[in-house]
Amino acid sequence: MAELMPDSGSTATTAHPLVCGVRVLDKRFWTLTTEVGPAVQALDAETQGIVVRGSDWVSKLKTIRGFRPDLPVMVEPPSCDMHVATVKSPLWVPIDEGGDLGLFEDDPCALYVQAQRDLGVSLAVAPTGQIAAQDWATLKALVDAVNALAGPLLVPLVVSPGWLSEVTLLRQLIAAARRMSHPVALGLIDGNGDPLERKGVATGYRRFFEQVTGAVPWRADLSGLGAVAAGAPGLVIGQLPSQRRFTEAGRPGHASNPKDKTPAVLLADLARYSRAGFMHTDWFAHTDPIQCSLRCCQGRALDRFSHRAEDVQAALAHNHVVLSRLARDCFSRAPEDRMEWFKQYLQNATVEHLRLGDRIGKPVSEPGMFRRWREAFAAGVPTSSVSLGV
């Protein structure tokens, strides 16, 4: 595990920063979370990792390193949520957090990155902000800013879906990402739902990961598997729905049903998450529910989870096992076979939606991202990248 945790004096830093970063990310499924409780103990240090977030990330990191020194760990900077990047400020560290870390020098961002390394992260993460739609000038400024930081380093590229659905913007985004000296982590902004359900976004998502070496999906859901199929070396999936996408800085997120506090349960055969409460009242009110054969569920129904803390943790444990199996299945295949695997997985899930509809006596709509991925599968020649003109 030593090569996964290069500190400031490691010989690993003598290699190219992109190579060092991809080494940490390669064939690894990362869970992004605000929690560092008992679930961390179950993570497999050989194939998995954890990304912690929240203003108390320092104490969380120390806790993890205390009882899981072998576990690969990264930190999501608060700038990804809170800051809209500008030409003058493409990187950003909150004043209070900078003060807590003693970052009173002229370059707080570089010191913030080094502080992560000093606290034992496997790969430091740059404190980038969100890139507004069509803001090419800020995108170029971000390239220059992160290339000035010492690696190895991961660069979150948090953008609106329009960067992927519009051909010209996609070309600019790919060109910018390819100019960075470090691997990038692509995160999408959508406060109302799955950004991959928007027209053209899945196609752009696929193109991005096909053309940007070492890029990984950040705060992804099951579409992160599509990114791996397109060439991403690893993937970062959020533990909760709000952690599987970004909300525009300064604006509240939107829940499809705020009254339903039951956990979102991952249904492997259907390739979707569904709230336990919704399944119980809408799907299985008059028929037997789906049962789960995983060891953590022991044949019990998947609509059994309530809003109670113990049920939420049990649902998260179920979700993690399902995601781990899917990631392992995808990674086990040759890179050239992964897209066909993902395509077949979604095709099988479409059939399972039809079967579920027959079972409960009414149609069950498949997630909108299925249709968008079918468009991505059918897409033609990859979009060529162009220069940023600098």
C-alpha positions as CSV (number, residue, x, y, z in Angstrom):
1,M,0.0,0.0,0.0
2,A,3.0,2.3,0.3
3,E,2.8,3.4,-3.3
4,L,-0.8,4.5,-2.8
5,M,0.2,7.0,-0.1
6,P,3.1,9.2,-1.4
7,D,4.0,11.9,1.1
8,S,6.0,15.0,0.4
9,G,9.2,13.1,0.5
10,S,8.2,10.0,-1.5
11,T,10.2,9.0,-4.5
12,A,6.8,8.4,-6.3
13,T,6.7,12.2,-6.9
14,T,9.6,11.9,-9.2
15,A,7.4,10.3,-11.8
16,H,5.0,12.4,-14.0
17,P,2.1,13.7,-11.8
18,L,-0.5,12.2,-14.2
19,V,1.1,8.7,-13.9
20,C,1.3,9.0,-10.1
21,G,-2.3,10.0,-9.8
22,V,-3.6,7.3,-12.1
23,R,-1.7,4.7,-10.1
24,V,-3.8,5.6,-7.0
25,L,-7.1,5.7,-8.9
26,D,-6.6,2.6,-11.1
27,K,-9.2,-0.2,-10.8
28,R,-10.5,1.3,-7.6
29,F,-14.1,2.1,-6.5
30,W,-14.2,5.1,-4.1
31,T,-17.1,5.9,-1.8
32,L,-17.7,9.6,-1.2
33,T,-19.3,10.3,2.2
34,T,-19.6,12.5,5.2
35,E,-19.6,9.5,7.5
36,V,-16.6,7.6,8.9
37,G,-18.4,5.1,11.1
38,P,-18.4,1.3,11.2
39,A,-19.0,1.0,7.4
40,V,-15.4,2.2,6.8
41,Q,-14.1,-1.0,8.6
42,A,-15.7,-3.2,5.9
43,L,-14.0,-1.5,2.9
44,D,-11.5,-3.5,1.0
45,A,-8.2,-1.6,0.9
46,E,-7.0,-3.5,-2.2
47,T,-9.9,-2.5,-4.5
48,Q,-11.7,0.3,-2.7
49,G,-11.2,3.7,-1.1
50,I,-13.0,6.5,0.7
51,V,-13.5,10.2,-0.1
52,V,-14.4,12.3,2.9
53,R,-16.1,15.6,2.7
54,G,-17.3,18.3,5.2
55,S,-15.8,21.1,7.2
56,D,-14.5,18.6,9.7
57,W,-12.4,16.6,7.2
58,V,-9.3,17.0,9.2
59,S,-10.7,15.1,12.2
60,K,-12.3,12.5,9.9
61,L,-9.0,11.9,8.2
62,K,-7.3,11.4,11.5
63,T,-10.0,9.0,12.6
64,I,-9.6,6.9,9.5
65,R,-5.9,6.9,9.7
66,G,-6.2,5.8,13.4
67,F,-8.1,2.6,12.7
68,R,-7.6,2.0,9.0
69,P,-4.1,3.1,8.1
70,D,-4.2,0.8,5.1
71,L,-7.3,2.4,3.5
72,P,-6.8,4.7,0.5
73,V,-8.4,8.0,1.3
74,M,-9.0,11.4,-0.4
75,V,-10.7,14.6,0.6
76,E,-13.3,16.6,-1.3
77,P,-12.5,20.3,-0.8
78,P,-15.5,22.5,0.2
79,S,-14.7,24.8,-2.8
80,C,-16.4,22.2,-5.1
81,D,-19.7,22.9,-3.4
82,M,-19.4,26.5,-2.3
83,H,-17.3,28.5,-4.8
84,V,-18.0,29.6,-8.4
85,A,-14.6,29.8,-10.0
86,T,-13.6,33.1,-11.7
87,V,-10.6,34.1,-13.8
88,K,-9.0,35.7,-10.7
89,S,-10.0,32.9,-8.3
90,P,-10.2,29.5,-10.1
91,L,-8.9,27.9,-6.8
92,W,-10.4,28.8,-3.4
93,V,-9.9,27.9,0.3
94,P,-12.5,29.2,2.8
95,I,-11.0,31.8,5.2
96,D,-12.1,29.9,8.3
97,E,-10.7,26.6,7.0
98,G,-7.5,28.3,5.9
99,G,-7.1,29.8,9.3
100,D,-7.7,26.5,11.1
101,L,-4.9,25.0,9.0
102,G,-2.6,27.9,9.5
103,L,-2.7,28.9,5.9
104,F,-1.7,32.6,6.2
105,E,0.9,32.6,3.5
106,D,0.6,34.2,0.0
107,D,-0.4,30.8,-1.6
108,P,-3.1,29.2,0.6
109,C,-4.2,26.8,-2.1
110,A,-0.7,25.2,-2.4
111,L,-0.5,25.0,1.4
112,Y,-4.0,23.5,1.5
113,V,-2.9,20.8,-0.9
114,Q,0.2,20.1,1.2
115,A,-1.8,20.0,4.4
116,Q,-3.8,17.1,2.9
117,R,-0.5,15.2,2.2
118,D,0.8,15.9,5.6
119,L,-2.3,14.4,7.1
120,G,-1.9,11.2,5.1
121,V,-4.1,11.3,2.0
122,S,-3.4,8.8,-0.7
123,L,-3.9,11.6,-3.4
124,A,-4.3,15.3,-2.7
125,V,-7.3,17.1,-4.3
126,A,-7.1,20.6,-5.6
127,P,-9.6,23.2,-4.2
128,T,-11.3,24.0,-7.4
129,G,-14.6,25.9,-7.8
130,Q,-17.5,25.3,-10.2
131,I,-17.1,26.4,-13.8
132,A,-20.1,28.3,-15.1
133,A,-21.5,27.5,-18.5
134,Q,-19.5,28.9,-21.4
135,D,-16.9,30.5,-19.1
136,W,-13.9,29.7,-21.2
137,A,-11.7,32.3,-19.7
138,T,-12.1,30.8,-16.2
139,L,-11.5,27.3,-17.6
140,K,-8.2,28.5,-19.1
141,A,-7.3,30.2,-15.8
142,L,-8.0,26.9,-14.0
143,V,-5.6,25.0,-16.3
144,D,-2.8,27.5,-15.5
145,A,-3.6,27.5,-11.8
146,V,-3.5,23.7,-11.3
147,N,-0.5,23.2,-13.5
148,A,1.4,25.5,-11.1
149,L,0.6,23.1,-8.2
150,A,3.0,20.3,-7.4
151,G,1.7,16.8,-8.0
152,P,0.6,14.1,-7.7
153,L,-2.8,15.8,-7.5
154,L,-6.4,15.2,-8.5
155,V,-8.3,18.1,-10.1
156,P,-12.1,18.2,-9.7
157,L,-13.7,19.7,-12.8
158,V,-17.2,20.6,-11.6
159,V,-19.3,21.8,-14.5
160,S,-22.9,22.2,-15.7
161,P,-24.3,19.5,-18.0
162,G,-24.2,22.0,-20.9
163,W,-20.4,21.6,-21.1
164,L,-21.1,18.0,-22.3
165,S,-24.2,18.4,-24.4
166,E,-23.0,21.3,-26.5
167,V,-20.4,20.1,-29.1
168,T,-18.3,23.3,-29.0
169,L,-18.2,23.4,-25.2
170,L,-17.3,19.7,-25.1
171,R,-14.4,20.3,-27.3
172,Q,-13.2,23.1,-25.1
173,L,-13.6,21.0,-22.0
174,I,-11.7,18.1,-23.4
175,A,-8.9,20.3,-24.6
176,A,-8.6,22.0,-21.2
177,A,-8.6,18.6,-19.3
178,R,-5.9,17.3,-21.6
179,R,-3.7,20.3,-21.0
180,M,-3.7,19.7,-17.2
181,S,-0.6,18.0,-15.8
182,H,-2.7,16.0,-13.3
183,P,-5.7,13.6,-13.6
184,V,-9.1,15.3,-13.5
185,A,-12.3,14.2,-11.7
186,L,-15.4,15.2,-13.7
187,G,-18.4,16.2,-11.6
188,L,-21.8,17.4,-12.9
189,I,-24.1,20.1,-11.5
190,D,-27.8,19.5,-11.4
191,G,-29.9,20.4,-8.4
192,N,-33.1,18.7,-9.7
193,G,-32.0,15.2,-10.6
194,D,-29.7,13.0,-12.6
195,P,-27.8,15.3,-15.1
196,L,-27.2,12.3,-17.4
197,E,-31.0,12.3,-18.1
198,R,-30.5,15.6,-20.1
199,K,-30.3,15.3,-23.9
200,G,-26.7,14.8,-25.2
201,V,-25.1,14.7,-21.8
202,A,-24.4,10.9,-21.7
203,T,-22.9,11.1,-25.2
204,G,-20.6,13.9,-24.1
205,Y,-19.8,12.0,-20.9
206,R,-18.7,9.0,-22.9
207,R,-16.6,11.2,-25.3
208,F,-14.9,13.0,-22.4
209,F,-13.7,9.8,-20.8
210,E,-12.7,8.3,-24.1
211,Q,-10.4,11.2,-24.8
212,V,-9.1,12.4,-21.5
213,T,-6.4,10.0,-20.1
214,G,-6.7,9.3,-16.4
215,A,-10.0,11.2,-15.9
216,V,-12.4,9.7,-13.4
217,P,-16.1,10.4,-12.6
218,W,-16.7,12.3,-9.4
219,R,-19.9,12.1,-7.3
220,A,-21.3,9.7,-9.9
221,D,-24.0,7.1,-9.7
222,L,-24.3,4.1,-12.0
223,S,-23.3,6.1,-15.0
224,G,-19.9,6.1,-13.4
225,L,-19.7,2.5,-14.7
226,G,-20.2,4.0,-18.2
227,A,-17.3,6.3,-17.6
228,V,-15.1,3.3,-16.7
229,A,-16.3,1.5,-19.8
230,A,-15.3,4.6,-21.8
231,G,-11.8,4.6,-20.3
232,A,-11.8,6.0,-16.7
233,P,-9.3,4.1,-14.5
234,G,-11.5,4.3,-11.4
235,L,-14.8,5.9,-10.2
236,V,-16.1,7.9,-7.2
237,I,-19.7,7.2,-6.3
238,G,-21.6,9.2,-3.7
239,Q,-23.1,7.3,-0.7
240,L,-26.3,9.4,-0.6
241,P,-28.4,10.9,-3.5
242,S,-27.2,14.4,-2.8
243,Q,-23.6,13.1,-3.0
244,R,-24.1,11.7,-6.5
245,R,-24.2,15.1,-8.2
246,F,-23.4,18.8,-7.4
247,T,-25.9,21.5,-6.7
248,E,-25.1,25.0,-8.0
249,A,-23.2,27.0,-5.4
250,G,-25.4,29.1,-3.3
251,R,-28.6,27.3,-4.2
252,P,-30.5,24.5,-2.3
253,G,-30.9,21.1,-3.8
254,H,-34.2,19.5,-4.8
255,A,-35.6,16.2,-3.5
256,S,-38.2,14.4,-5.6
257,N,-40.3,13.6,-2.5
258,P,-39.1,15.5,0.6
259,K,-41.6,13.6,2.8
260,D,-40.1,10.2,2.0
261,K,-37.2,9.9,4.5
262,T,-36.5,6.2,3.8
263,P,-33.2,5.3,2.2
264,A,-32.6,5.0,-1.6
265,V,-31.9,1.3,-2.2
266,L,-29.8,0.1,-5.2
267,L,-31.6,-2.5,-7.2
268,A,-28.9,-4.3,-9.1
269,D,-31.1,-6.0,-11.7
270,L,-33.0,-2.8,-12.5
271,A,-29.8,-0.6,-12.5
272,R,-31.5,2.0,-10.4
273,Y,-32.0,3.4,-6.9
274,S,-35.5,3.5,-5.5
275,R,-36.7,4.8,-2.1
276,A,-37.8,1.9,0.2
277,G,-41.0,3.8,1.1
278,F,-41.9,4.3,-2.6
279,M,-41.3,0.6,-3.3
280,H,-43.4,-0.4,-0.3
281,T,-46.4,1.8,-1.2
282,D,-46.3,2.0,-5.0
283,W,-44.8,-1.2,-6.2
284,F,-45.4,-3.8,-3.6
285,A,-48.6,-2.7,-1.8
286,H,-50.5,-5.7,-3.2
287,T,-47.7,-8.2,-4.1
288,D,-44.6,-9.7,-2.6
289,P,-41.6,-7.4,-2.7
290,I,-38.2,-8.2,-4.2
291,Q,-36.0,-10.1,-1.9
292,C,-32.2,-9.8,-1.6
293,S,-29.9,-12.9,-1.4
294,L,-26.8,-10.9,-0.3
295,R,-25.3,-12.0,3.0
296,C,-26.0,-8.5,4.5
297,C,-29.8,-8.9,3.7
298,Q,-30.2,-12.6,4.3
299,G,-33.2,-13.0,1.9
300,R,-35.2,-10.2,3.4
301,A,-37.3,-7.7,1.3
302,L,-35.7,-4.7,-0.2
303,D,-38.6,-2.4,0.8
304,R,-38.1,-3.1,4.5
305,F,-35.9,-0.2,5.3
306,S,-37.4,2.6,7.3
307,H,-36.1,6.1,8.1
308,R,-34.5,4.9,11.4
309,A,-30.8,5.2,11.6
310,E,-30.1,1.5,11.8
311,D,-32.2,0.8,8.7
312,V,-30.5,3.6,6.8
313,Q,-27.1,2.1,7.6
314,A,-28.3,-1.3,6.6
315,A,-29.5,0.0,3.3
316,L,-26.1,1.8,2.7
317,A,-24.3,-1.5,3.5
318,H,-26.5,-3.3,0.9
319,N,-25.8,-0.5,-1.7
320,H,-22.1,-0.8,-1.1
321,V,-22.0,-4.5,-1.7
322,V,-24.0,-4.2,-4.9
323,L,-21.8,-1.4,-6.2
324,S,-18.6,-3.3,-5.3
325,R,-19.8,-6.3,-7.3
326,L,-20.7,-4.2,-10.3
327,A,-17.4,-2.3,-10.2
328,R,-15.4,-5.6,-9.8
329,D,-17.3,-7.1,-12.8
330,C,-16.6,-4.1,-14.9
331,F,-12.9,-3.9,-14.0
332,S,-12.4,-7.6,-14.5
333,R,-13.0,-7.2,-18.2
334,A,-10.6,-6.1,-20.9
335,P,-10.9,-2.4,-21.5
336,E,-12.1,-2.9,-25.1
337,D,-15.0,-5.2,-23.7
338,R,-16.3,-2.9,-21.0
339,M,-18.6,-0.7,-23.1
340,E,-20.3,-3.8,-24.4
341,W,-20.7,-5.0,-20.9
342,F,-22.3,-1.8,-19.7
343,K,-24.6,-1.7,-22.8
344,Q,-25.7,-5.2,-22.0
345,Y,-26.2,-4.4,-18.4
346,L,-28.6,-1.6,-19.2
347,Q,-30.4,-3.7,-21.8
348,N,-31.0,-6.4,-19.2
349,A,-32.2,-3.8,-16.8
350,T,-34.8,-2.6,-19.4
351,V,-36.1,-6.1,-19.6
352,E,-36.3,-6.4,-15.8
353,H,-38.4,-3.2,-15.7
354,L,-40.9,-4.9,-18.0
355,R,-40.9,-8.0,-15.8
356,L,-41.5,-6.0,-12.7
357,G,-44.4,-4.2,-14.4
358,D,-46.0,-7.6,-15.2
359,R,-45.4,-8.7,-11.7
360,I,-47.1,-5.7,-10.0
361,G,-49.8,-5.2,-12.7
362,K,-48.7,-1.7,-13.9
363,P,-45.9,-0.3,-16.0
364,V,-42.7,0.7,-14.3
365,S,-40.8,3.5,-16.1
366,E,-37.1,3.0,-16.5
367,P,-34.7,5.9,-15.5
368,G,-34.3,8.6,-18.1
369,M,-30.6,8.0,-18.3
370,F,-31.2,4.6,-20.0
371,R,-32.5,6.4,-23.1
372,R,-29.6,8.8,-23.1
373,W,-27.1,6.0,-22.8
374,R,-28.7,4.3,-25.8
375,E,-28.1,7.5,-27.7
376,A,-24.5,7.4,-26.5
377,F,-24.0,3.8,-27.5
378,A,-25.3,4.7,-31.0
379,A,-23.1,7.9,-31.3
380,G,-20.7,8.1,-34.2
381,V,-17.1,9.2,-34.4
382,P,-15.8,10.8,-31.2
383,T,-15.8,14.6,-31.1
384,S,-12.3,15.9,-31.8
385,S,-10.7,18.3,-29.3
386,V,-9.5,21.7,-30.2
387,S,-7.1,24.2,-28.8
388,L,-8.1,26.7,-26.1
389,G,-6.4,29.4,-28.1
390,V,-3.8,30.2,-25.4
